[in-house]
Amino acid sequence: MKSVTDLLGSASASQVEEFLGSLSDNAVAALPYLFEHWAHVNHQLPPAGDWTTWVVLGGRGAGKTRTGAEWVRAQVEGPVPDAPGKARRVALVGQTYDQVRDVMIQGDSGILACSPPDRRPEWQASKRKLVWPNGAEAQGFSAADPEALRGPQFDAAWCDELAKWKKAEEAWDMLQFCLRLGDDPRQVVTTTPRNTQILRDLLEEPTTVRTAAPTDANRAWLAASFLEKITAKYRGSRLGRQELDGELLKDTEGAFWTLDMLDGGRVREVPPLDRIVLAIDPNVSKGKNADACGMVVAGAVTKGEPGDWKVYVLQDASIRGAGPSEWAGRALSVAEDWNVDRVVAEVNQGGDLVELVLRGIDPNVSYAKLYAKRGKSVRAEPVAALYEQGRVHHVGGFPELEDQMTQMTRTGYKGQGSPDRLDALVWVVWELVINQMSDSGGQARIRTL
């Protein structure tokens, strides 16, 4: 069965005009709000059967929020505006109160935007509550405040981005105790799939059903430039499989880093830094199929003993397909932007070429050579240990770098190609912290790792 979106999307302009012309004025006015006719039938309509939880997994922009909002409408609305629906009390649970309001309620695909004028609920901001003309209510809750779910009771719930909740298990458990009204209390979970324990456990429950869709499934409602850009950059990567394809990825067995570990150390603001370094992992060949020249900028707060220092990863400036003069120029430009104290580079492959190219552009660049005598995994493991200790933070997200990080294990790199970005990250952390533990002055110009 095809939806109206599918049918009209494949119809000619004259066929669309003919179809709309055949409808009455009331039908035309009602058409945008008849979601069962517009929905993607494979992932936006509730599955048949006896279920308690419906998990909607989807890539970015796949229509998850609209699905949740329309499901709430279907629960609370009756055949006419004043008539009761199947549910009278609904819990709306998001990552924060602001996200409940800004995404689930007031967002472009939220409940208010999806509701027809004669059935649109009133948003009572001071009470964090929606009230429908028929008396049904929806109360907003933050997953970061599980205790707020003690006391109230509901016959339906919509949970958004469960896999991102900081107190997921506590909030989820409290919500289950609240679903005790009516004959058949149900809940819908809309989330980008992330490999979290709460989501894995939920999907294993016998009373859970799920639907899934990639970002591309909703292309009719997305900007073509967005799809082209985002697909070109992330298609095929682990992050792309999660964020675009809506695939629930398992952590690489034995990986030094997990996405949960990286998310736990992510920050938005940076304290004053005492030292900033740019590390380069140069590529030998050039062209679109060549490895990238890894370039990572990081800074350190060097208060106390080196064992207490913290590192902040500032930029993944890696560049693919560039020759020596191109990546050297980029490296020096990035170094100037961040006012770095030192540029370091692995020279096993490039030898003196790296220094010659850099100094050919800027003779005064502060530069140090790094020689790799240990394998990539051996070098990476102590860096991963610093992450585990909470001493390395990412300032924002670096998807391509983090994709490589989550595939590095003690037995080697499990991804495709070379972990060029990860190599640069390893070098910069060694230079900022690990080397300093045995070199208090930090003045050595040549290092062997």
TAGIZI-V260478 format. One record per residue. RES is the residue in three letters. OMEGA is omega in radians with two decimals (NA if undefined). D_FIRST is the distance of its C-alpha to the first C-alpha in Angstrom with 1 decimal. Layout:
RES&OMEGA&D_FIRST / RES&OMEGA&D_FIRST
This chain:
MET&3.14&0.0 / LYS&3.09&3.8 / SER&3.06&6.8 / VAL&3.10&9.9 / THR&3.14&11.6 / ASP&-3.08&9.7 / LEU&-3.13&10.1 / LEU&3.13&13.6 / GLY&-3.13&14.5 / SER&-3.11&14.2 / ALA&3.07&15.9 / SER&-3.14&19.6 / ALA&-3.13&21.9 / SER&3.12&22.7 / GLN&3.09&19.2 / VAL&-3.14&18.7 / GLU&3.12&22.1 / GLU&-3.14&21.3 / PHE&-3.12&18.2 / LEU&3.12&20.3 / GLY&-3.14&23.2 / SER&-3.08&21.6 / LEU&3.05&21.3 / SER&3.13&24.3 / ASP&3.13&26.1 / ASN&-3.13&25.0 / ALA&3.11&21.3 / VAL&3.13&21.8 / ALA&-3.09&23.8 / ALA&-2.99&21.2 / LEU&-3.11&18.1 / PRO&-3.06&19.0 / TYR&3.11&19.2 / LEU&-2.97&15.9 / PHE&-3.12&14.5 / GLU&3.10&11.5 / HIS&-3.12&10.3 / TRP&-3.00&11.7 / ALA&2.95&11.1 / HIS&-2.94&9.7 / VAL&-3.05&7.4 / ASN&-3.10&9.4 / HIS&-3.10&12.7 / GLN&3.11&13.2 / LEU&-3.08&12.1 / PRO&3.09&14.6 / PRO&3.06&14.2 / ALA&3.05&15.0 / GLY&-3.08&18.5 / ASP&-3.14&22.1 / TRP&3.09&22.6 / THR&-3.10&25.2 / THR&3.05&24.2 / TRP&3.13&21.0 / VAL&3.12&21.8 / VAL&3.10&19.7 / LEU&-3.14&21.1 / GLY&3.04&20.7 / GLY&3.12&22.7 / ARG&3.10&24.5 / GLY&-3.11&22.5 / ALA&3.11&19.1 / GLY&-3.10&18.6 / LYS&-3.10&20.2 / THR&3.11&22.5 / ARG&3.12&20.0 / THR&3.14&18.0 / GLY&-3.12&21.3 / ALA&-3.13&22.4 / GLU&3.08&19.4 / TRP&3.09&19.6 / VAL&3.09&23.3 / ARG&-3.10&22.6 / ALA&-3.14&20.3 / GLN&-2.98&23.2 / VAL&-3.06&26.1 / GLU&3.02&24.9 / GLY&-3.11&25.4 / PRO&3.03&24.3 / VAL&-3.00&27.2 / PRO&-3.07&29.0 / ASP&-3.07&31.9 / ALA&3.12&30.0 / PRO&3.05&29.7 / GLY&-3.13&26.5 / LYS&-3.10&25.9 / ALA&3.12&28.0 / ARG&-3.11&31.3 / ARG&-3.07&32.5 / VAL&3.02&30.4 / ALA&3.06&31.8 / LEU&-3.04&30.8 / VAL&3.11&32.2 / GLY&-3.11&32.4 / GLN&3.09&34.8 / THR&3.07&37.3 / TYR&-3.13&37.8 / ASP&-3.13&37.5 / GLN&3.02&34.1 / VAL&-3.13&32.9 / ARG&-2.97&34.2 / ASP&-3.10&33.3 / VAL&-3.00&29.8 / MET&-3.06&28.3 / ILE&-3.02&30.0 / GLN&-3.10&31.2 / GLY&-3.13&29.1 / ASP&3.11&26.9 / SER&-3.10&23.8 / GLY&-3.02&25.9 / ILE&-3.11&25.9 / LEU&-3.12&28.2 / ALA&-3.09&26.3 / CYS&-3.00&23.0 / SER&3.07&24.8 / PRO&-3.03&25.3 / PRO&-3.06&29.0 / ASP&3.14&29.6 / ARG&-3.08&28.2 / ARG&3.14&29.3 / PRO&3.07&31.5 / GLU&3.11&35.0 / TRP&3.10&35.8 / GLN&-2.96&39.1 / ALA&-3.08&40.2 / SER&-3.14&43.4 / LYS&-3.06&41.6 / ARG&-3.00&38.4 / LYS&2.96&36.5 / LEU&3.10&33.7 / VAL&-3.11&34.4 / TRP&3.10&31.9 / PRO&-3.14&33.2 / ASN&3.10&32.5 / GLY&3.10&34.7 / ALA&-3.10&32.2 / GLU&3.01&33.3 / ALA&-3.08&32.1 / GLN&-3.14&34.9 / GLY&3.12&35.0 / PHE&3.05&36.5 / SER&3.09&37.5 / ALA&3.10&37.0 / ALA&-3.13&40.4 / ASP&-3.06&42.0 / PRO&-3.09&40.9 / GLU&3.12&43.8 / ALA&3.13&42.3 / LEU&3.01&39.8 / ARG&3.08&42.7 / GLY&-3.09&43.0 / PRO&3.10&39.9 / GLN&-3.00&37.2 / PHE&3.00&33.5 / ASP&3.06&30.6 / ALA&3.11&28.0 / ALA&3.00&28.2 / TRP&3.13&26.5 / CYS&-3.09&28.1 / ASP&3.10&27.7 / GLU&3.12&28.7 / LEU&-3.06&30.2 / ALA&3.12&31.2 / LYS&-3.09&33.6 / TRP&-3.14&35.4 / LYS&3.11&39.1 / LYS&-2.95&39.8 / ALA&-3.06&36.5 / GLU&3.14&37.7 / GLU&-3.10&40.0 / ALA&-3.13&37.5 / TRP&-3.13&34.8 / ASP&3.13&37.3 / MET&3.13&38.6 / LEU&-3.10&35.1 / GLN&3.09&34.5 / PHE&-3.12&37.7 / CYS&-3.05&36.5 / LEU&-3.05&33.3 / ARG&3.10&35.2 / LEU&3.05&34.2 / GLY&-3.10&32.0 / ASP&-3.02&30.6 / ASP&3.14&27.8 / PRO&-3.10&28.5 / ARG&3.13&25.7 / GLN&3.10&25.5 / VAL&3.09&23.2 / VAL&3.08&24.5 / THR&-3.05&23.3 / THR&2.88&25.3 / THR&-3.06&25.8 / PRO&3.03&26.6 / ARG&-3.02&30.4 / ASN&3.12&32.4 / THR&-3.08&34.0 / GLN&-3.10&35.2 / ILE&-3.13&33.5 / LEU&3.11&30.0 / ARG&-3.13&30.7 / ASP&-3.11&32.1 / LEU&-3.12&29.2 / LEU&3.10&26.6 / GLU&-3.13&28.9 / GLU&-3.12&28.9 / PRO&-3.13&27.5 / THR&3.12&26.0 / THR&2.97&24.1 / VAL&3.14&20.4 / ARG&2.94&19.2 / THR&-3.09&16.4 / ALA&3.12&17.4 / ALA&3.04&16.7 / PRO&3.06&19.1 / THR&-3.06&20.5 / ASP&-3.12&19.0 / ALA&-3.09&15.4 / ASN&-3.03&16.6 / ARG&-3.13&18.6 / ALA&-3.08&17.6 / TRP&-3.12&19.7 / LEU&3.11&22.5 / ALA&-3.13&25.6 / ALA&-3.14&25.6 / SER&3.09&29.2 / PHE&-3.12&28.3 / LEU&-3.11&25.7 / GLU&-3.09&28.2 / LYS&-3.03&31.1 / ILE&3.13&29.7 / THR&-3.14&28.0 / ALA&-3.06&31.2 / LYS&-2.94&33.3 / TYR&-3.10&31.4 / ARG&3.10&29.0 / GLY&3.11&30.1 / SER&3.09&32.5 / ARG&3.13&32.2 / LEU&3.12&31.8 / GLY&3.11&29.0 / ARG&3.12&27.1 / GLN&-2.98&27.5 / GLU&3.14&27.1 / LEU&-3.08&24.6 / ASP&-3.14&22.6 / GLY&-3.09&22.6 / GLU&3.09&24.4 / LEU&-3.07&26.8 / LEU&3.01&30.0 / LYS&3.10&32.9 / ASP&3.06&36.4 / THR&-3.08&38.2 / GLU&3.11&40.5 / GLY&-3.11&44.0 / ALA&3.11&43.2 / PHE&-3.09&45.9 / TRP&2.96&43.4 / THR&3.12&40.2 / LEU&3.10&38.0 / ASP&3.13&39.1 / MET&-3.12&42.7 / LEU&3.12&42.2 / ASP&-3.13&40.4 / GLY&-3.14&43.3 / GLY&-3.09&45.8 / ARG&-3.14&44.0 / VAL&3.10&46.0 / ARG&-3.07&45.9 / GLU&-3.09&49.7 / VAL&3.06&52.5 / PRO&3.06&56.0 / PRO&-3.08&59.0 / LEU&-3.12&59.0 / ASP&-3.13&62.3 / ARG&3.14&61.2 / ILE&-3.10&58.4 / VAL&2.98&57.7 / LEU&3.10&55.5 / ALA&-3.12&54.8 / ILE&2.96&53.9 / ASP&-2.96&52.6 / PRO&3.04&53.2 / ASN&-3.12&51.2 / VAL&-3.10&53.2 / SER&3.11&51.0 / LYS&-3.10&49.1 / GLY&-3.01&46.0 / LYS&-3.14&42.2 / ASN&-3.11&42.1 / ALA&3.03&45.2 / ASP&3.09&45.4 / ALA&2.92&45.6 / CYS&-3.10&48.9 / GLY&3.10&48.5 / MET&-3.13&50.0 / VAL&3.09&49.9 / VAL&3.08&52.0 / ALA&3.10&53.0 / GLY&-3.10&55.8 / ALA&2.94&57.8 / VAL&-2.96&59.6 / THR&3.08&62.9 / LYS&3.14&64.5 / GLY&3.13&66.5 / GLU&3.13&66.5 / PRO&3.12&64.1 / GLY&3.12&62.5 / ASP&-3.09&61.4 / TRP&3.09&60.1 / LYS&-3.10&56.5 / VAL&3.09&54.3 / TYR&3.13&51.7 / VAL&-2.96&49.4 / LEU&-3.07&49.2 / GLN&2.89&47.4 / ASP&-3.06&45.7 / ALA&-3.07&47.1 / SER&-3.10&46.3 / ILE&-3.09&45.9 / ARG&3.02&44.3 / GLY&-3.07&45.7 / ALA&3.02&49.0 / GLY&-3.06&52.5 / PRO&-3.10&55.4 / SER&-3.13&56.6 / GLU&-3.10&53.1 / TRP&3.09&52.4 / ALA&3.10&56.1 / GLY&3.12&55.8 / ARG&-3.12&52.7 / ALA&-3.12&54.3 / LEU&3.08&57.4 / SER&3.11&55.4 / VAL&3.13&53.4 / ALA&3.12&56.7 / GLU&-3.14&58.2 / ASP&-3.07&55.3 / TRP&-3.11&55.7 / ASN&-3.04&59.5 / VAL&3.12&59.4 / ASP&-3.09&62.6 / ARG&2.94&62.0 / VAL&3.10&59.8 / VAL&-3.12&59.5 / ALA&3.00&58.1 / GLU&-3.04&57.8 / VAL&3.11&60.1 / ASN&-3.10&59.7 / GLN&-3.04&57.9 / GLY&-3.12&59.3 / GLY&-3.13&62.8 / ASP&-3.10&64.9 / LEU&-3.08&62.4 / VAL&-3.12&60.5 / GLU&-3.14&63.6 / LEU&-3.11&64.9 / VAL&3.14&61.8 / LEU&-3.10&61.6 / ARG&3.05&65.3 / GLY&3.10&65.1 / ILE&-3.13&63.1 / ASP&-3.08&64.7 / PRO&-3.04&68.0 / ASN&-3.11&68.2 / VAL&3.07&64.9 / SER&-2.93&65.4 / TYR&3.06&64.1 / ALA&3.10&64.2 / LYS&3.07&63.3 / LEU&3.13&61.4 / TYR&3.14&61.8 / ALA&3.04&59.3 / LYS&3.09&61.1 / ARG&3.11&58.6 / GLY&-3.09&55.1 / LYS&-3.11&52.1 / SER&-3.13&51.2 / VAL&3.12&54.8 / ARG&-3.04&54.9 / ALA&-3.00&51.6 / GLU&3.10&52.3 / PRO&3.06&55.0 / VAL&3.09&52.8 / ALA&3.12&50.0 / ALA&3.10&52.7 / LEU&3.06&53.4 / TYR&3.14&49.7 / GLU&3.13&49.9 / GLN&-3.14&53.0 / GLY&-3.06&51.3 / ARG&3.07&53.5 / VAL&-3.09&51.1 / HIS&3.01&48.6 / HIS&3.12&45.9 / VAL&-3.01&46.2 / GLY&-3.10&42.5 / GLY&3.10&40.0 / PHE&-2.93&40.5 / PRO&-3.09&37.2 / GLU&3.06&38.4 / LEU&-3.10&41.7 / GLU&3.06&40.1 / ASP&3.10&37.7 / GLN&-3.11&40.8 / MET&-3.07&42.6 / THR&3.10&40.1 / GLN&3.09&40.4 / MET&-3.11&44.3 / THR&3.11&45.8 / ARG&3.14&49.3 / THR&3.08&48.5 / GLY&-3.10&47.3 / TYR&-3.07&44.5 / LYS&3.13&41.1 / GLY&3.12&39.2 / GLN&3.11&39.2 / GLY&-3.10&42.2 / SER&3.08&45.0 / PRO&-3.01&44.9 / ASP&3.14&46.8 / ARG&3.12&45.8 / LEU&3.10&46.6 / ASP&3.14&50.0 / ALA&3.09&50.9 / LEU&-3.13&50.0 / VAL&-3.13&52.2 / TRP&-3.05&55.1 / VAL&3.11&55.0 / VAL&3.05&55.0 / TRP&-3.09&57.8 / GLU&-3.06&59.8 / LEU&-2.98&59.3 / VAL&-2.93&60.0 / ILE&3.11&60.5 / ASN&-3.06&63.2 / GLN&-3.14&65.0 / MET&3.11&65.5 / SER&-3.11&68.1 / ASP&-3.00&69.1 / SER&-3.13&70.1 / GLY&3.13&71.2 / GLY&-3.04&68.0 / GLN&-3.10&70.1 / ALA&-3.09&69.6 / ARG&3.14&68.4 / ILE&-3.12&67.1 / ARG&3.06&65.0 / THR&-3.08&64.1 / LEU&NA&61.1
